[in-house]
């Protein structure tokens, strides 16, 4: 599912891939996904997970 509606995303998803600038920057399990975490990553907060993907050359664009 692709959506920008936070209640829909949190209510229907088991895992949530968050994009920023056309790149997937984080994949969260539903249990760890809060509106604040999803929004922070969507606004560009870089995570160690994203930095690892970039270093490995596997960040998705």
N, C-alpha and C positions, 0 to 999 in steps of 0.2 A: 504494500500500500504506500502511496505517496500522498502526503498531506502536510499542510502547514497549520492544521488545527490541533493544538496541544491536547485537549481532552480526548479527541479521536485517536491520536497516536498512542497516548498512555493507556487508553481503554481497550484497544484492539491489538496491540503488538506484544510479541514475546521478546523481540530484540528491536532496537532502534538504531538505525544508521543516521548519523548527523552530518550534514554537509555545510561547508563554509567556502564560499568562493569557487563553487563547482567541484570541490574535493571532499570526499568522505574523510572527516577528521576524527570520528569516534564511532564505535559501535557499543551500545549499552544494553545489558540485559534489562528486562522490565523491572526487576527487583531493585536495581541500582539507579534507574532513570527517574529523576525528579524533574519537574518543570524548570527548576533553577539550573540543574546540570545540563539539560538539553539546550536551554537557551544560551548558557555561557559558551558552550561549544559552537553553537550556531553563530554566535557573535564573534568568534575567532579566538577563544581561549585555547591555546595549544596544550595538548596533553602529552604525557610521556608515550602513550600508545601511538599518537600521530607522529611524534618525532622518531619513533622506532620504525614506523612504516616508511617515512621519508628516507631515513638512513639506509634502509634495505632496498629502496627504489621501488617499493610496492604501493605507495600511496596512490589512491585512485583519483583520476581527474576526469 
